[in-house]
Amino acid sequence: MSVVTQIILDADNELRYPSIGELEALKTYFNNSNERIIIVRILRDKQQDIIKLASKAIFQIHPEYIAPGGNAEGARKRSLCLRDYGWYLRLITYGVLSGEQESIEKLGIIGVKEMYNSLGVPVLGMIDAIECLKNASLGFLSDSQSNCVIPYFDCITQGLSN
């Protein structure tokens, strides 16, 4: 749920106008809207480059994944891993646009660990993979843009760690 929606719902549930603090949060949200849109465009436009860098990094950390019998052995399994990278990168853009982490938690964390466990995908490897995706993404962003994006990546890794 976006910051705007959450503030409206909270105020409405309490039958009140938005507070000064909530209005300030909205002001900050709207003042940063242009920057968030630029970040999302960069991540969208550089998706293939980001995924290529991140996959190279994770397979250097965990070469056993692409070795015979590994979770990413062969073209088919590897393409499934890369598909997940794209999915996580999209989740990050949703968080950046909405200004909140709730959608990432709902879409990207709840149930994901159970799914990976049932498929035999090591969760610790997925945490490493998200870190590789974060590091690859940051290479295309300025420092201020990186500061905006990092909390969303960290939300995923923390959620997978719990």
Backbone as a ProteinNet text record, in pm:
[ID]
protein_1_A
[PRIMARY]
MSVVTQIILDADNELRYPSIGELEALKTYFNNSNERIIIVRILRDKQQDIIKLASKAIFQIHPEYIAPGGNAEGARKRSLCLRDYGWYLRLITYGVLSGEQESIEKLGIIGVKEMYNSLGVPVLGMIDAIECLKNASLGFLSDSQSNCVIPYFDCITQGLSN
[TERTIARY]
85.4	0	90.5	60	143.3	131.6	228.3	228.9	100.5	62.2	-58.3	-181.3	-197	-313.3	-315.4	-199.5	-192.7	-232.7	-186	-220.2	-369.6	-425.5	-569.2	-649.9	-612.5	-686.3	-675.2	-555.2	-537.4	-623.4	-622	-701.9	-850.7	-892.5	-1033.9	-1079.1	-995.9	-1031.3	-1048.5	-975.3	-984	-1074.1	-1142.5	-1237.1	-1171.8	-1057	-983	-916.8	-866	-785.8	-643.4	-566.1	-425.4	-352.4	-266.3	-190.4	-81.4	-20.5	89.2	203.9	234.9	341.1	310.5	185.1	145.3	154.2	113.1	122.5	268.2	356	499.5	553.6	507.1	549.2	503.4	382.5	332.9	415.3	448.3	529.2	663.6	727.4	854.7	835.8	729.6	699.8	684.6	607.1	584.6	709.8	786.8	910.9	1011.8	1006.4	1099.8	1044	925	860.6	941.7	994.1	1072.5	1194.4	1262.6	1382.2	1345.8	1234.5	1191.3	1159.8	1097.6	1065.9	1194.3	1291.4	1420.2	1486.6	1484.1	1543.8	1476.7	1345	1271.5	1305.1	1315.7	1353.9	1492	1585.7	1721.3	1718.7	1652.5	1648.1	1576.8	1470.7	1398.9	1486.9	1547	1625.7	1755	1809.2	1935.2	1913	1788.7	1755.2	1845.4	1861.7	1942.1	2087.4	2142.4	2280.5	2294.8	2198.5	2200.2	2194.2	2104.2	2088.6	2214	2272.5	2395.3	2507.6	2526.2	2629.3	2600.3	2476.8	2439.2	2454.4	2416.1	2428.3	2574.2	2656.1	2800	2855.6	2813.9	2863.3	2818	2690.9	2641.9	2707.3	2733.6	2794.1	2944.3	3003	3140.9	3143.3	3042.8	3033.1	2995.8	2902	2849.2	2861.7	2982.7	2998.5	2928	2900.4	2830.4	2688.3	2631.4	2496.1	2490.8	2598	2597.7	2674.5	2731.9	2801.5	2697.6	2739	2644.5	2573.9	2442.9	2360.2	2322.1	2372.4	2342.1	2204.4	2157.6	2024	2010.5	2121.1	2116.4	2193.2	2202	2271	2190.1	2257.8	2192.4	2117	2086.4	2022.8	1883.9	1804.2	1666.8	1664.4	1739.6	1741.2	1802.6	1905.3	1968.9	1871.5	1793.7	1697.7	1590.1	1554.2	1458.1	1516.2	1645	1711.8	1710.4	1740.9	1745.4	1606.3	1505.7	1368	1335.9	1381	1359.6	1430.5	1551.2	1621.4	1535.6	1479.3	1393.9	1273	1216.4	1099.4	1135.6	1249.5	1290.9	1323.8	1384.3	1414.9	1286	1185	1054.5	996	1006.5	955.4	1021.3	1150.9	1223.3	1164.5	1136.2	1081.1	942.8	864.3	732.1	748	844.1	868.7	915.2	1006.5	1057.3	942.4	857.5	745.7	645.2	612.8	509.1	562.3	693.5	751.5	730.4	704.7	683	734.2	748.1	801.7	695.5	575.4	469.4	443.4	441.9	416.4	528.1	651.7	764.9	748.9	709.7	690.9	581.5	469.4	357.3	390.8	447.9	472.4	603.2	703.9	836.3	890.5	823	880.5	785.5	662	566.3	547.6	580.3	565.1	682.3	771.5	883	979.7	1010.2	1103.1	1048.2	919.4	859	866.4	842.3	849.8	991.3	1090.8	1229.3	1267.9	1225.4	1255.8	1193.5	1068.9	1002.6	1067.8	1128.9	1197.3	1344.2	1389.2	1528	1625.4	1576	1661.5	1713.7	1845.1	1898.4	1864.5	1796.3	1754.9	1877.2	1982.1	2102.7	2161.3	2150.2	2195.1	2108.9	1979.9	1891.3	1925.3	1961.9	2003.1	2128.6	2223.6	2344.2	2307.8	2212.1	2170.7	2109.6	2028.2	1968.3	2077.2	2177.2	2290.4	2364.5	2383.9	2449.5	2364.9	2234.1	2143.2	2149.1	2154.6	2165.8	2295.8	2406	2535.7	2542.2	2487.2	2485.4	2400.1	2286.7	2196.8	2262.4	2332.4	2393.2	2499	2555.8	2654.6	2597.3	2467.6	2402	2335.5	2346.9	2278.2	2377.5	2336.1	2416.5	2407.4	2485.9	2483.5	2345.3	2285.3	2153.5	2047.4	2056.6	1963.6	1984.4	2110.5	2142.1	2082.5	2093.5	2038.2	1887.1	1821.9	1676.9	1643.8	1727.7	1699.6	1743.7	1851.7	1909.9	1809.8	1727.1	1634.2	1538.8	1504.2	1412.9	1482.7	1607	1685	1704.9	1739	1763.2	1636.6	1523.1	1395.5	1380.7	1416.4	1405	1504.5	1630.9	1730.4	1698.2	1651.2	1613.1	1493.3	1398.2	1280.7	1314.8	1406.2	1449.3	1533.8	1601.2	1688.4	1609	1492.2	1411.3	1345.8
-116.4	0	123.3	218.5	338.3	423.9	509.7	603.4	686.2	730.3	813.9	736.2	616.2	534.6	505.9	472.1	439.3	558.3	675.9	795.5	823.8	811.9	836.1	734.2	606.9	502.9	521.1	553.5	574.7	690.5	800.6	916.9	883.7	815.8	782.2	685.1	587.2	491.2	559.3	669.8	742.9	865.9	879	989.1	1125.1	1146.5	1270.9	1312.4	1433.8	1481.3	1428.5	1421.8	1382	1478.5	1421.4	1501.6	1581.4	1674.1	1753.2	1661.5	1562.7	1467.4	1388.1	1347.3	1273.3	1361	1487.2	1579.4	1604.4	1611.6	1627.1	1503.8	1385.6	1261.7	1262.8	1312.6	1323.8	1424.2	1535.1	1637.3	1578.2	1506.2	1440.6	1339.6	1261.6	1161	1228.8	1334	1401.5	1475.1	1532.2	1599.3	1502.4	1375.6	1274.4	1190.4	1221.4	1139.3	1132.8	1244.4	1247.5	1156.4	1163.5	1080.3	932.3	896.9	756.6	707.4	790.4	751.9	732	817.7	803.6	672.1	640.1	515.6	394.8	395.8	283.8	270.5	381.7	375.8	314.4	354	300.2	149.2	106.1	-37.2	-114.6	-57.6	-122.7	-131.1	-19.9	-14.9	-96.1	-109.9	-182.5	-323.5	-369.2	-498.9	-611.3	-622.7	-731.9	-722.3	-601.9	-583.1	-616.5	-573	-599	-748.9	-817	-961.2	-1035.6	-992.8	-1057.2	-1042.8	-922.4	-899.8	-978.6	-976.5	-1045.5	-1196.3	-1250.7	-1395.9	-1437.8	-1358.3	-1387.8	-1387.9	-1291.1	-1280.2	-1397.3	-1435	-1544	-1676.2	-1699.5	-1826.2	-1828.2	-1711.5	-1708.7	-1740.3	-1692.3	-1720.6	-1866.9	-1916.2	-2052.6	-2128.7	-2167	-2240.6	-2376.3	-2426.1	-2554.8	-2548.6	-2429.2	-2417	-2452.3	-2422.9	-2452.5	-2580.3	-2644.2	-2771.5	-2882.6	-2997	-3109.6	-3140.6	-3146.9	-3171.1	-3045.8	-2930	-2805	-2751.4	-2658	-2600.6	-2521.9	-2472.5	-2394.6	-2465.4	-2596.1	-2674.1	-2670.6	-2647.2	-2649	-2521.3	-2506.4	-2382.9	-2361.8	-2467.3	-2453.2	-2404.5	-2470.7	-2431.7	-2293	-2264.9	-2133.6	-2023.5	-2048.7	-1946.9	-1923.2	-2025.7	-2006.9	-1917.4	-1935.4	-1848.4	-1703.7	-1684.8	-1549.2	-1487.5	-1569.6	-1520.6	-1466.6	-1538.2	-1491.4	-1359.1	-1342.6	-1215.1	-1101.7	-1121.3	-1018.9	-988.6	-1093.2	-1076.4	-993.2	-1025.3	-948.9	-804	-783.9	-646.7	-567.2	-630.7	-563.6	-530	-622.7	-594.8	-471.1	-459	-342.3	-215.4	-217.7	-97.8	-65	-167.7	-141.5	-69.6	-114.8	-49.4	93.3	115	250	341.7	294.9	378.1	408.2	306	325.2	392.5	388.7	449.3	367.3	237.2	152.7	11.5	-67.9	-202.9	-311.4	-273.1	-371	-459.1	-399.7	-480.2	-579.8	-540.5	-632.5	-746.9	-716.4	-820.5	-917.3	-864.1	-950.3	-1033	-968.2	-1036.9	-1115.2	-1066.4	-1123.7	-1204.1	-1204.8	-1273.9	-1379.1	-1341.3	-1433.9	-1553.3	-1669.5	-1793	-1828.1	-1732.1	-1758.4	-1859.4	-1846.5	-1941.1	-2083.1	-2099.2	-2231.7	-2286.4	-2198.9	-2241.1	-2285.7	-2203.6	-2240.2	-2369.9	-2385	-2509	-2629.7	-2615.1	-2728.2	-2762.6	-2664.4	-2687.8	-2727.5	-2727.1	-2761.2	-2648.7	-2526.4	-2410.9	-2359.6	-2352.2	-2304.8	-2157.8	-2131.3	-1994.7	-1905.2	-1959	-1878.1	-1836.8	-1922.3	-1887.2	-1777.3	-1779	-1673.3	-1539.4	-1545	-1422	-1367.2	-1455.4	-1413.1	-1358.7	-1422.5	-1378.6	-1238.8	-1210	-1076.3	-973.3	-1008.7	-917.9	-890.7	-994.4	-975.7	-886.1	-904.9	-821.7	-677.1	-658.4	-522.7	-458	-527.8	-471.4	-439	-524.8	-498.4	-376.3	-363	-248.8	-118	-120.2	2.5	57	-29.2	15.9	108.2	111.1	194.7	318.4	333.4	441.5	534.6	660.4	756.2	720	786.8	761	789	899.8	932	833.1	791.5	691.1	558.1	523.7	399.1	400.5	514.7	526.1	505.1	540.1	519.3	371.9	300.4	162	59	84.6	-14.1	-68.4	15.4	-40.3	-146.5	-136.6	-233.8	-368.3	-364.4	-487.7	-548.9	-464.8	-513.5	-573.1	-519.2	-573.5	-718.4	-745.6	-882.2	-974.9	-931.7	-1020.3	-1044.1	-942.6	-961.3	-1053.6	-1038.2	-1124.2	-1269.9	-1293	-1429.6	-1487	-1399.3	-1443.4	-1487.1	-1431.1	-1461.9	-1597.7
0	0	0	-82.1	-93.1	32.3	49.2	161.4	159.4	42.5	29.1	75.2	25.1	60.8	209.6	265.6	408	494.5	460.8	538.9	530.8	413	396.8	475.7	464.7	537.7	689	737.2	881	929.7	857.8	897.8	893.1	787.9	774.2	882.8	914.2	1020.2	1154.3	1175.6	1301.5	1290.5	1175.5	1152.4	1178.7	1118.6	1139.2	1007.7	1008.1	896.6	914.7	807.7	823.3	917.5	1000.7	1096.8	1026.5	1099.8	1045	1003.7	1087.8	1055.7	929.2	913.9	794.1	669.7	684.5	571.1	533.1	632.2	604.4	531.9	573.2	506.1	360	336.3	198.8	119.2	183	115.2	72.4	162	129.2	16.5	25.8	-76.7	-213.4	-220.1	-348.2	-396.8	-303.4	-343.6	-403.3	-361.5	-410.8	-524.9	-570.5	-673.5	-801.9	-846.1	-969.4	-959.4	-846.6	-825	-825.3	-762.1	-759.8	-900.4	-979.9	-1117.8	-1197.9	-1178.4	-1247.8	-1207.1	-1079	-1030.3	-1095.1	-1098.9	-1158.4	-1307.3	-1376.4	-1518.6	-1536.7	-1452.6	-1463.1	-1439.2	-1332.3	-1301.6	-1412.5	-1465.6	-1575.3	-1699.9	-1735.7	-1859.3	-1850.8	-1731.1	-1711.3	-1656.6	-1658.1	-1599.6	-1651.1	-1780.2	-1835.4	-1790.9	-1789.8	-1745.4	-1596.3	-1517.6	-1373.8	-1348.3	-1415.1	-1395.8	-1440.7	-1550	-1597.7	-1493.9	-1441	-1339.4	-1211.2	-1169.4	-1045.4	-1059.3	-1173.6	-1190.7	-1197.4	-1261.5	-1265.3	-1123.1	-1042.5	-905.5	-818.9	-828.2	-741.3	-778.8	-908.2	-948.2	-918.6	-894.2	-844.7	-695.5	-624	-480.3	-458.2	-538.7	-524.3	-656.9	-695.5	-821.7	-819.6	-700.7	-690.4	-746.7	-756.4	-810.6	-959	-1031.9	-1175.7	-1208.1	-1105.8	-1124.3	-1144.3	-1197.4	-1211.9	-1079.7	-1086.8	-968.7	-892.4	-934.6	-865.2	-900.3	-818.1	-838	-967.7	-1022.4	-1147.5	-1258.7	-1247.8	-1350.4	-1480.6	-1589.7	-1719.8	-1749.6	-1877.9	-1926.1	-1866.9	-1853.6	-1804.8	-1660.5	-1573.6	-1432.6	-1414.6	-1493	-1482.8	-1524.7	-1629.3	-1673.3	-1567.7	-1490.6	-1381.2	-1272.7	-1244.4	-1146.8	-1194.5	-1321.1	-1376.2	-1380.8	-1402.6	-1399	-1259.6	-1155.2	-1018.3	-994.6	-1051.4	-1039.1	-1093.8	-1211	-1271.2	-1184.8	-1126.6	-1040.9	-918	-853.6	-736.2	-772.7	-886.2	-928.1	-950.2	-1007.3	-1022.2	-886.3	-789.4	-655.2	-595.6	-618.1	-568.5	-629.4	-758.6	-823	-768	-733.9	-675.6	-541.6	-461.6	-332.9	-350.3	-445	-469.9	-511.8	-599.9	-646.5	-536.1	-457.5	-355.5	-230.2	-209.9	-91.2	34.5	19.3	136	108.9	214.3	201.6	215.6	249.6	272.9	151.2	32.6	-86.9	-110.5	-80.4	-93.5	5.2	126.1	226.3	185	137.1	96.8	-26.9	-128.2	-254.7	-257.3	-184.7	-201.2	-86.2	25.8	140.1	196.2	218.3	279.4	186.5	234.9	158.4	69.9	43.6	-47.5	11.9	141	202.9	194.3	219	211.3	69	-28.9	-168.3	-202.5	-165.1	-194.6	-124.2	1.3	73.4	5	-40.5	-106.8	-240.1	-304.3	-431.8	-412.7	-288.3	-260.8	-293.2	-299.3	-325.6	-191.6	-174.6	-46.3	-22	88.9	121.4	141.7	203.5	221.3	86.6	-11.7	-146.5	-206.7	-176.7	-226.6	-160.7	-34.1	33.7	-34.1	-62.4	-135.1	-272.4	-337.4	-471.3	-467.3	-366.1	-353.2	-327.4	-247.8	-224.9	-355.7	-436.2	-567	-656.7	-653.2	-731.8	-684.6	-554.7	-498.5	-544.8	-528.6	-566.1	-714.8	-797.1	-941.3	-972.3	-906.4	-929	-888.5	-776.4	-725	-819.6	-900.9	-997.8	-1104.8	-1119.1	-1220	-1159	-1026.7	-956.5	-889	-871.5	-795.5	-647.6	-565.6	-421	-361.7	-399.2	-342.3	-390.3	-516.2	-567.9	-497.2	-473.1	-402.4	-262.2	-194.2	-59	-58.3	-166.3	-177.4	-197.7	-269.6	-310.7	-206.7	-138.4	-45.7	56.3	118.7	218.7	162.7	35.7	-22.9	-46.1	-90.1	-101.3	37.2	133.9	269.6	330.4	296.1	342.9	297.5	174.1	121.4	191.3	201.1	263.5	410.5	479.9	620.7	632.7	543.1	545.4	517.6	425.8	395.9	509.2	584.6	694.4	816.6	834.2	955.9	947.6
[MASK]
++++++++++++++++++++++++++++++++++++++++++++++++++++++++++++++++++++++++++++++++++++++++++++++++++++++++++++++++++++++++++++++++++++++++++++++++++++++++++++++++++

